[in-house]
Amino acid sequence: LLRPAWGLLAEAGVPAIVHCGHGPIPGAHTGLDVFGEVLAAHPRLPIVLAHAGMPDFSAALDLVARFEHVHLDTTMVGTAFSERMAPLPADWAARLVDVTDRIVFGSDFPNIPYPVAEQVAAVAGWAAADERLGAAFVRAVLHDNPARLLGV
């Protein structure tokens, strides 16, 4: 149903946000492997994977590494709320080092069960967890990357 739309978005360079992980309920047409087929057919499609593909964080990072126009948003990722259900992998911060330009801040405000500041603190925590990230990573996620993605 969406196949023509993906091609049009790719041609126009218009970013789309997709919820395509297996959470909260897996299905035959959900999951990053299924969306990987869309990306293979449209490698120039600018995509933001909502919630960093939660709970399939590693698979989402694999897609970011494989397709240069794929981004991850930070919504709920690494917060106390989501860590109970979908904890980040131990190597999360280290894996962000190679894709710092494709992580964008997401909040889902006001539809979140915690203050937005907690999401900002999670991003800062990842930067502190790996010395290769640091303050430049925080600025990139909160400002530079979203501005570049949206062309503003």
KOLLODO-724673 format. One line per field, with one value per residue: residue in one letter; residue number from 0; chain; x, y, z of N, C-alpha, C, CB in turn. Coordinates in steps of 0.1 Angstrom, whole numbers, plus 5000, padded with zeros to 4 digits. Glycine has a CB too. Example, Ala and Ser with C-alpha at 12.3 -4.5 7.8 and 13.67 -1.06 7.14 Angstrom:
BEGIN
r <- [A / S];
k <- [0 / 1];
c <- [A / A];
n_east <- [5132 / 5128];
n_north <- [4943 / 4978];
n_up <- [5078 / 5071];
ca_east <- [5123 / 5137];
ca_north <- [4955 / 4989];
ca_up <- [5078 / 5071];
c_east <- [5132 / 5129];
c_north <- [4967 / 5000];
c_up <- [5078 / 5079];
cb_east <- [5113 / 5141];
cb_north <- [4955 / 4994];
cb_up <- [5090 / 5057];
// end
This chain:
BEGIN
r <- [L / L / R / P / A / W / G / L / L / A / E / A / G / V / P / A / I / V / H / C / G / H / G / P / I / P / G / A / H / T / G / L / D / V / F / G / E / V / L / A / A / H / P / R / L / P / I / V / L / A / H / A / G / M / P / D / F / S / A / A / L / D / L / V / A / R / F / E / H / V / H / L / D / T / T / M / V / G / T / A / F / S / E / R / M / A / P / L / P / A / D / W / A / A / R / L / V / D / V / T / D / R / I / V / F / G / S / D / F / P / N / I / P / Y / P / V / A / E / Q / V / A / A / V / A / G / W / A / A / A / D / E / R / L / G / A / A / F / V / R / A / V / L / H / D / N / P / A / R / L / L / G / V];
k <- [0 / 1 / 2 / 3 / 4 / 5 / 6 / 7 / 8 / 9 / 10 / 11 / 12 / 13 / 14 / 15 / 16 / 17 / 18 / 19 / 20 / 21 / 22 / 23 / 24 / 25 / 26 / 27 / 28 / 29 / 30 / 31 / 32 / 33 / 34 / 35 / 36 / 37 / 38 / 39 / 40 / 41 / 42 / 43 / 44 / 45 / 46 / 47 / 48 / 49 / 50 / 51 / 52 / 53 / 54 / 55 / 56 / 57 / 58 / 59 / 60 / 61 / 62 / 63 / 64 / 65 / 66 / 67 / 68 / 69 / 70 / 71 / 72 / 73 / 74 / 75 / 76 / 77 / 78 / 79 / 80 / 81 / 82 / 83 / 84 / 85 / 86 / 87 / 88 / 89 / 90 / 91 / 92 / 93 / 94 / 95 / 96 / 97 / 98 / 99 / 100 / 101 / 102 / 103 / 104 / 105 / 106 / 107 / 108 / 109 / 110 / 111 / 112 / 113 / 114 / 115 / 116 / 117 / 118 / 119 / 120 / 121 / 122 / 123 / 124 / 125 / 126 / 127 / 128 / 129 / 130 / 131 / 132 / 133 / 134 / 135 / 136 / 137 / 138 / 139 / 140 / 141 / 142 / 143 / 144 / 145 / 146 / 147 / 148 / 149 / 150 / 151];
c <- [A / A / A / A / A / A / A / A / A / A / A / A / A / A / A / A / A / A / A / A / A / A / A / A / A / A / A / A / A / A / A / A / A / A / A / A / A / A / A / A / A / A / A / A / A / A / A / A / A / A / A / A / A / A / A / A / A / A / A / A / A / A / A / A / A / A / A / A / A / A / A / A / A / A / A / A / A / A / A / A / A / A / A / A / A / A / A / A / A / A / A / A / A / A / A / A / A / A / A / A / A / A / A / A / A / A / A / A / A / A / A / A / A / A / A / A / A / A / A / A / A / A / A / A / A / A / A / A / A / A / A / A / A / A / A / A / A / A / A / A / A / A / A / A / A / A / A / A / A / A / A / A];
n_east <- [5008 / 5020 / 5041 / 5044 / 5045 / 5069 / 5088 / 5083 / 5088 / 5115 / 5125 / 5119 / 5133 / 5122 / 5120 / 5108 / 5091 / 5091 / 5075 / 5086 / 5096 / 5094 / 5080 / 5050 / 5038 / 5046 / 5043 / 5034 / 5039 / 5056 / 5086 / 5121 / 5135 / 5116 / 5112 / 5137 / 5137 / 5122 / 5140 / 5162 / 5151 / 5147 / 5172 / 5179 / 5160 / 5151 / 5149 / 5136 / 5139 / 5116 / 5119 / 5143 / 5140 / 5131 / 5122 / 5144 / 5172 / 5199 / 5195 / 5184 / 5206 / 5222 / 5209 / 5212 / 5239 / 5241 / 5225 / 5228 / 5210 / 5194 / 5181 / 5181 / 5157 / 5155 / 5134 / 5120 / 5141 / 5165 / 5155 / 5142 / 5116 / 5115 / 5137 / 5130 / 5114 / 5126 / 5157 / 5187 / 5214 / 5246 / 5267 / 5257 / 5264 / 5290 / 5285 / 5272 / 5292 / 5301 / 5280 / 5272 / 5262 / 5237 / 5218 / 5189 / 5172 / 5143 / 5111 / 5083 / 5067 / 5036 / 5031 / 5043 / 5054 / 5071 / 5093 / 5105 / 5131 / 5143 / 5148 / 5167 / 5187 / 5193 / 5205 / 5227 / 5239 / 5247 / 5267 / 5285 / 5292 / 5310 / 5340 / 5346 / 5323 / 5310 / 5304 / 5301 / 5286 / 5261 / 5253 / 5250 / 5229 / 5208 / 5206 / 5222 / 5220 / 5191 / 5185 / 5200 / 5188 / 5162 / 5167 / 5170];
n_north <- [4988 / 5012 / 5014 / 5030 / 5055 / 5055 / 5057 / 5082 / 5099 / 5094 / 5103 / 5130 / 5137 / 5139 / 5137 / 5109 / 5097 / 5067 / 5041 / 5011 / 4989 / 4958 / 4962 / 4974 / 4949 / 4922 / 4915 / 4901 / 4920 / 4938 / 4952 / 4956 / 4942 / 4938 / 4965 / 4970 / 4959 / 4978 / 4999 / 4989 / 4988 / 5015 / 5032 / 5059 / 5071 / 5093 / 5086 / 5085 / 5064 / 5059 / 5060 / 5048 / 5023 / 5007 / 4976 / 4968 / 4977 / 4972 / 4961 / 4983 / 5001 / 4987 / 4991 / 5018 / 5019 / 5006 / 5020 / 5052 / 5073 / 5069 / 5076 / 5077 / 5084 / 5097 / 5093 / 5082 / 5064 / 5050 / 5061 / 5060 / 5049 / 5034 / 5017 / 4997 / 4980 / 4977 / 4976 / 4993 / 4980 / 4970 / 4980 / 5004 / 5032 / 5032 / 5022 / 5043 / 5061 / 5059 / 5068 / 5094 / 5116 / 5109 / 5106 / 5119 / 5142 / 5132 / 5135 / 5130 / 5147 / 5161 / 5135 / 5117 / 5097 / 5111 / 5139 / 5160 / 5168 / 5145 / 5129 / 5145 / 5143 / 5116 / 5115 / 5131 / 5114 / 5093 / 5105 / 5110 / 5085 / 5075 / 5086 / 5095 / 5107 / 5130 / 5166 / 5176 / 5156 / 5158 / 5184 / 5179 / 5160 / 5173 / 5197 / 5202 / 5179 / 5174 / 5199 / 5198 / 5176 / 5185 / 5206 / 5232];
n_up <- [5000 / 5007 / 4990 / 4966 / 4979 / 4994 / 4974 / 4963 / 4984 / 4988 / 4964 / 4966 / 4988 / 5013 / 5048 / 5067 / 5096 / 5112 / 5129 / 5135 / 5149 / 5167 / 5190 / 5207 / 5203 / 5185 / 5150 / 5117 / 5098 / 5110 / 5124 / 5122 / 5103 / 5083 / 5075 / 5066 / 5041 / 5027 / 5028 / 5014 / 4989 / 4985 / 4989 / 4993 / 5008 / 5033 / 5066 / 5099 / 5125 / 5149 / 5184 / 5184 / 5172 / 5192 / 5207 / 5195 / 5195 / 5186 / 5161 / 5148 / 5149 / 5132 / 5108 / 5105 / 5101 / 5077 / 5058 / 5046 / 5050 / 5071 / 5103 / 5139 / 5164 / 5197 / 5215 / 5244 / 5248 / 5268 / 5292 / 5325 / 5325 / 5300 / 5303 / 5320 / 5305 / 5280 / 5280 / 5272 / 5251 / 5264 / 5249 / 5238 / 5239 / 5229 / 5203 / 5192 / 5185 / 5159 / 5144 / 5150 / 5137 / 5129 / 5149 / 5164 / 5185 / 5202 / 5216 / 5220 / 5234 / 5244 / 5252 / 5270 / 5299 / 5317 / 5326 / 5300 / 5304 / 5314 / 5292 / 5278 / 5297 / 5295 / 5269 / 5275 / 5293 / 5277 / 5262 / 5282 / 5289 / 5270 / 5261 / 5235 / 5226 / 5241 / 5247 / 5221 / 5209 / 5223 / 5215 / 5188 / 5187 / 5199 / 5184 / 5159 / 5142 / 5139 / 5127 / 5103 / 5091 / 5087 / 5071 / 5080];
ca_east <- [5000 / 5028 / 5053 / 5046 / 5048 / 5083 / 5096 / 5081 / 5095 / 5129 / 5129 / 5118 / 5142 / 5114 / 5122 / 5096 / 5093 / 5084 / 5075 / 5087 / 5101 / 5085 / 5073 / 5049 / 5033 / 5052 / 5034 / 5040 / 5043 / 5063 / 5100 / 5132 / 5139 / 5106 / 5115 / 5150 / 5134 / 5119 / 5152 / 5170 / 5145 / 5148 / 5184 / 5181 / 5149 / 5155 / 5140 / 5139 / 5133 / 5111 / 5123 / 5155 / 5137 / 5129 / 5133 / 5155 / 5182 / 5211 / 5191 / 5183 / 5219 / 5227 / 5203 / 5219 / 5253 / 5239 / 5218 / 5233 / 5199 / 5186 / 5184 / 5173 / 5153 / 5158 / 5122 / 5119 / 5153 / 5174 / 5148 / 5138 / 5104 / 5117 / 5147 / 5123 / 5108 / 5136 / 5170 / 5197 / 5225 / 5257 / 5276 / 5250 / 5272 / 5302 / 5280 / 5268 / 5304 / 5302 / 5268 / 5268 / 5255 / 5223 / 5209 / 5182 / 5164 / 5129 / 5105 / 5069 / 5060 / 5034 / 5026 / 5053 / 5052 / 5082 / 5096 / 5114 / 5145 / 5148 / 5153 / 5179 / 5197 / 5197 / 5214 / 5240 / 5245 / 5254 / 5279 / 5294 / 5296 / 5320 / 5348 / 5346 / 5311 / 5312 / 5295 / 5298 / 5275 / 5249 / 5249 / 5246 / 5217 / 5198 / 5204 / 5228 / 5215 / 5178 / 5185 / 5205 / 5178 / 5151 / 5171 / 5167];
ca_north <- [5000 / 5024 / 5013 / 5043 / 5067 / 5055 / 5062 / 5096 / 5105 / 5092 / 5113 / 5144 / 5139 / 5143 / 5127 / 5103 / 5091 / 5054 / 5032 / 4998 / 4979 / 4948 / 4966 / 4965 / 4936 / 4917 / 4910 / 4897 / 4932 / 4948 / 4948 / 4963 / 4934 / 4941 / 4978 / 4969 / 4956 / 4991 / 5007 / 4983 / 4993 / 5030 / 5035 / 5073 / 5075 / 5098 / 5080 / 5085 / 5053 / 5063 / 5052 / 5041 / 5009 / 4999 / 4972 / 4962 / 4988 / 4967 / 4960 / 4997 / 5006 / 4980 / 4998 / 5031 / 5017 / 5001 / 5030 / 5065 / 5083 / 5064 / 5083 / 5072 / 5094 / 5093 / 5092 / 5072 / 5056 / 5052 / 5067 / 5050 / 5043 / 5023 / 5008 / 4986 / 4972 / 4976 / 4982 / 4995 / 4971 / 4975 / 4987 / 5014 / 5045 / 5029 / 5021 / 5057 / 5069 / 5059 / 5073 / 5106 / 5125 / 5104 / 5105 / 5131 / 5142 / 5130 / 5136 / 5127 / 5156 / 5158 / 5121 / 5108 / 5096 / 5116 / 5152 / 5161 / 5169 / 5131 / 5125 / 5152 / 5137 / 5103 / 5118 / 5135 / 5102 / 5085 / 5113 / 5108 / 5071 / 5072 / 5099 / 5099 / 5114 / 5143 / 5177 / 5177 / 5147 / 5164 / 5195 / 5173 / 5153 / 5183 / 5208 / 5201 / 5168 / 5177 / 5210 / 5194 / 5166 / 5192 / 5217 / 5246];
ca_up <- [5000 / 5008 / 4981 / 4958 / 4987 / 4998 / 4963 / 4961 / 4995 / 4985 / 4953 / 4971 / 5000 / 5025 / 5059 / 5073 / 5109 / 5112 / 5141 / 5128 / 5157 / 5171 / 5202 / 5219 / 5199 / 5172 / 5139 / 5105 / 5090 / 5118 / 5126 / 5114 / 5091 / 5072 / 5070 / 5059 / 5027 / 5021 / 5027 / 5003 / 4976 / 4984 / 4998 / 4995 / 5016 / 5046 / 5076 / 5113 / 5132 / 5162 / 5196 / 5180 / 5169 / 5205 / 5216 / 5187 / 5193 / 5179 / 5147 / 5143 / 5147 / 5120 / 5096 / 5104 / 5095 / 5063 / 5050 / 5050 / 5052 / 5083 / 5116 / 5151 / 5174 / 5211 / 5223 / 5255 / 5248 / 5280 / 5303 / 5335 / 5320 / 5290 / 5307 / 5327 / 5295 / 5269 / 5284 / 5262 / 5252 / 5271 / 5240 / 5231 / 5237 / 5220 / 5189 / 5187 / 5181 / 5144 / 5138 / 5158 / 5128 / 5126 / 5161 / 5166 / 5197 / 5201 / 5230 / 5220 / 5243 / 5258 / 5254 / 5277 / 5313 / 5324 / 5321 / 5288 / 5309 / 5316 / 5279 / 5276 / 5306 / 5289 / 5259 / 5281 / 5299 / 5267 / 5259 / 5294 / 5290 / 5261 / 5259 / 5221 / 5223 / 5248 / 5245 / 5207 / 5206 / 5229 / 5206 / 5175 / 5188 / 5203 / 5175 / 5146 / 5134 / 5134 / 5118 / 5090 / 5085 / 5082 / 5062 / 5086];
c_east <- [5009 / 5040 / 5055 / 5050 / 5063 / 5091 / 5095 / 5088 / 5110 / 5133 / 5129 / 5127 / 5135 / 5116 / 5108 / 5100 / 5085 / 5086 / 5075 / 5094 / 5090 / 5077 / 5060 / 5044 / 5038 / 5041 / 5041 / 5045 / 5051 / 5078 / 5109 / 5136 / 5129 / 5109 / 5128 / 5148 / 5130 / 5131 / 5161 / 5164 / 5146 / 5160 / 5186 / 5169 / 5154 / 5144 / 5145 / 5131 / 5129 / 5116 / 5135 / 5153 / 5134 / 5119 / 5145 / 5166 / 5194 / 5207 / 5189 / 5196 / 5225 / 5221 / 5209 / 5232 / 5252 / 5234 / 5221 / 5222 / 5190 / 5191 / 5176 / 5169 / 5154 / 5146 / 5121 / 5131 / 5162 / 5168 / 5144 / 5125 / 5106 / 5128 / 5141 / 5118 / 5118 / 5149 / 5179 / 5208 / 5237 / 5266 / 5269 / 5258 / 5283 / 5297 / 5276 / 5280 / 5304 / 5290 / 5263 / 5260 / 5241 / 5215 / 5203 / 5173 / 5150 / 5123 / 5091 / 5061 / 5047 / 5029 / 5036 / 5051 / 5063 / 5085 / 5106 / 5129 / 5151 / 5154 / 5166 / 5190 / 5202 / 5207 / 5228 / 5247 / 5252 / 5267 / 5289 / 5300 / 5307 / 5327 / 5348 / 5333 / 5312 / 5301 / 5291 / 5286 / 5261 / 5244 / 5243 / 5232 / 5205 / 5196 / 5209 / 5222 / 5200 / 5177 / 5189 / 5194 / 5166 / 5154 / 5168 / 5180];
c_north <- [5013 / 5024 / 5025 / 5055 / 5067 / 5060 / 5077 / 5104 / 5105 / 5102 / 5127 / 5147 / 5143 / 5133 / 5122 / 5096 / 5078 / 5047 / 5018 / 4987 / 4968 / 4951 / 4974 / 4951 / 4932 / 4913 / 4907 / 4908 / 4942 / 4943 / 4955 / 4955 / 4936 / 4955 / 4979 / 4966 / 4969 / 4999 / 5002 / 4987 / 5008 / 5035 / 5050 / 5079 / 5080 / 5093 / 5083 / 5073 / 5058 / 5054 / 5044 / 5026 / 5001 / 4988 / 4966 / 4972 / 4983 / 4966 / 4973 / 5003 / 5000 / 4987 / 5011 / 5030 / 5013 / 5012 / 5044 / 5076 / 5079 / 5071 / 5075 / 5084 / 5088 / 5091 / 5080 / 5063 / 5060 / 5059 / 5056 / 5042 / 5031 / 5013 / 4995 / 4975 / 4968 / 4982 / 4983 / 4984 / 4978 / 4983 / 4999 / 5027 / 5043 / 5028 / 5034 / 5064 / 5069 / 5065 / 5086 / 5116 / 5121 / 5100 / 5118 / 5130 / 5140 / 5130 / 5130 / 5135 / 5160 / 5144 / 5112 / 5108 / 5101 / 5130 / 5151 / 5161 / 5155 / 5126 / 5132 / 5146 / 5123 / 5105 / 5122 / 5124 / 5094 / 5092 / 5111 / 5094 / 5067 / 5085 / 5103 / 5107 / 5128 / 5153 / 5179 / 5168 / 5153 / 5175 / 5189 / 5167 / 5163 / 5194 / 5205 / 5191 / 5170 / 5189 / 5206 / 5185 / 5174 / 5204 / 5231 / 5251];
c_up <- [5000 / 4998 / 4973 / 4967 / 4991 / 4986 / 4961 / 4972 / 4993 / 4974 / 4957 / 4982 / 5012 / 5036 / 5064 / 5086 / 5108 / 5125 / 5135 / 5136 / 5160 / 5184 / 5199 / 5215 / 5186 / 5162 / 5127 / 5096 / 5098 / 5119 / 5117 / 5102 / 5080 / 5067 / 5063 / 5044 / 5020 / 5019 / 5016 / 4990 / 4974 / 4993 / 5001 / 5003 / 5030 / 5056 / 5090 / 5119 / 5146 / 5173 / 5193 / 5178 / 5181 / 5202 / 5209 / 5184 / 5185 / 5164 / 5141 / 5140 / 5134 / 5107 / 5094 / 5097 / 5081 / 5054 / 5055 / 5053 / 5064 / 5095 / 5127 / 5159 / 5188 / 5220 / 5232 / 5257 / 5260 / 5292 / 5313 / 5331 / 5310 / 5294 / 5314 / 5317 / 5284 / 5272 / 5272 / 5263 / 5258 / 5262 / 5233 / 5229 / 5228 / 5205 / 5183 / 5181 / 5165 / 5137 / 5145 / 5150 / 5125 / 5138 / 5163 / 5178 / 5194 / 5215 / 5230 / 5230 / 5237 / 5261 / 5260 / 5292 / 5322 / 5319 / 5309 / 5293 / 5311 / 5303 / 5275 / 5285 / 5301 / 5278 / 5265 / 5288 / 5289 / 5263 / 5270 / 5294 / 5280 / 5257 / 5245 / 5217 / 5228 / 5244 / 5230 / 5203 / 5211 / 5220 / 5193 / 5176 / 5191 / 5193 / 5161 / 5137 / 5130 / 5125 / 5104 / 5083 / 5079 / 5073 / 5067 / 5093];
cb_east <- [4991 / 5034 / 5052 / 5033 / 5040 / 5087 / 5091 / 5066 / 5092 / 5133 / 5119 / 5104 / 5152 / 5099 / 5130 / 5089 / 5089 / 5089 / 5062 / 5094 / 5107 / 5092 / 5082 / 5040 / 5017 / 5061 / 5023 / 5030 / 5031 / 5057 / 5101 / 5144 / 5138 / 5092 / 5115 / 5159 / 5123 / 5109 / 5160 / 5170 / 5130 / 5135 / 5196 / 5181 / 5139 / 5156 / 5139 / 5134 / 5143 / 5096 / 5111 / 5166 / 5148 / 5123 / 5128 / 5149 / 5187 / 5216 / 5178 / 5175 / 5228 / 5223 / 5188 / 5220 / 5260 / 5230 / 5203 / 5242 / 5191 / 5186 / 5181 / 5182 / 5138 / 5167 / 5109 / 5107 / 5161 / 5185 / 5135 / 5135 / 5095 / 5121 / 5157 / 5111 / 5096 / 5130 / 5177 / 5203 / 5228 / 5265 / 5281 / 5238 / 5277 / 5309 / 5269 / 5262 / 5316 / 5304 / 5257 / 5280 / 5263 / 5225 / 5218 / 5173 / 5166 / 5125 / 5105 / 5067 / 5069 / 5024 / 5021 / 5068 / 5049 / 5095 / 5103 / 5111 / 5145 / 5138 / 5142 / 5177 / 5191 / 5185 / 5209 / 5237 / 5234 / 5245 / 5275 / 5288 / 5284 / 5315 / 5362 / 5347 / 5299 / 5325 / 5301 / 5310 / 5278 / 5251 / 5260 / 5256 / 5217 / 5201 / 5212 / 5242 / 5216 / 5169 / 5194 / 5218 / 5174 / 5143 / 5164 / 5156];
cb_north <- [5000 / 5025 / 5001 / 5046 / 5067 / 5040 / 5055 / 5100 / 5098 / 5078 / 5111 / 5147 / 5149 / 5145 / 5133 / 5093 / 5100 / 5045 / 5034 / 5000 / 4984 / 4935 / 4973 / 4971 / 4936 / 4906 / 4921 / 4889 / 4938 / 4949 / 4933 / 4966 / 4919 / 4941 / 4988 / 4958 / 4946 / 4998 / 5007 / 4968 / 4989 / 5037 / 5030 / 5081 / 5063 / 5113 / 5064 / 5099 / 5041 / 5064 / 5044 / 5042 / 5003 / 5009 / 4962 / 4957 / 4992 / 4954 / 4951 / 5005 / 5004 / 4965 / 4999 / 5038 / 5006 / 4989 / 5028 / 5071 / 5085 / 5049 / 5098 / 5062 / 5099 / 5103 / 5093 / 5063 / 5057 / 5060 / 5075 / 5056 / 5053 / 5030 / 5015 / 4991 / 4978 / 4982 / 4973 / 5009 / 4966 / 4963 / 4978 / 5018 / 5050 / 5016 / 5011 / 5064 / 5062 / 5045 / 5063 / 5112 / 5127 / 5092 / 5100 / 5134 / 5155 / 5117 / 5150 / 5112 / 5168 / 5168 / 5115 / 5114 / 5082 / 5107 / 5160 / 5173 / 5177 / 5122 / 5127 / 5167 / 5135 / 5095 / 5129 / 5146 / 5094 / 5083 / 5128 / 5112 / 5062 / 5065 / 5097 / 5086 / 5107 / 5148 / 5190 / 5174 / 5133 / 5169 / 5204 / 5163 / 5143 / 5189 / 5219 / 5199 / 5155 / 5180 / 5222 / 5186 / 5157 / 5197 / 5215 / 5245];
cb_up <- [5012 / 5022 / 4973 / 4951 / 5000 / 5001 / 4950 / 4962 / 5009 / 4981 / 4941 / 4975 / 4996 / 5021 / 5070 / 5063 / 5121 / 5100 / 5151 / 5115 / 5170 / 5173 / 5212 / 5229 / 5199 / 5174 / 5137 / 5096 / 5084 / 5132 / 5125 / 5123 / 5095 / 5078 / 5081 / 5065 / 5026 / 5031 / 5040 / 5004 / 4976 / 4988 / 4992 / 4982 / 5018 / 5045 / 5074 / 5119 / 5133 / 5162 / 5201 / 5191 / 5161 / 5215 / 5226 / 5174 / 5207 / 5184 / 5146 / 5154 / 5159 / 5120 / 5098 / 5118 / 5103 / 5063 / 5049 / 5040 / 5040 / 5084 / 5115 / 5159 / 5171 / 5218 / 5214 / 5252 / 5235 / 5275 / 5299 / 5349 / 5313 / 5277 / 5316 / 5335 / 5288 / 5256 / 5295 / 5263 / 5237 / 5277 / 5230 / 5240 / 5251 / 5224 / 5189 / 5198 / 5186 / 5139 / 5138 / 5164 / 5115 / 5117 / 5174 / 5153 / 5204 / 5193 / 5234 / 5223 / 5247 / 5263 / 5241 / 5274 / 5316 / 5324 / 5332 / 5279 / 5322 / 5322 / 5268 / 5279 / 5320 / 5284 / 5249 / 5292 / 5306 / 5254 / 5258 / 5307 / 5287 / 5248 / 5265 / 5212 / 5229 / 5245 / 5251 / 5199 / 5213 / 5243 / 5204 / 5171 / 5200 / 5216 / 5180 / 5147 / 5141 / 5147 / 5123 / 5091 / 5096 / 5094 / 5049 / 5097];
// end
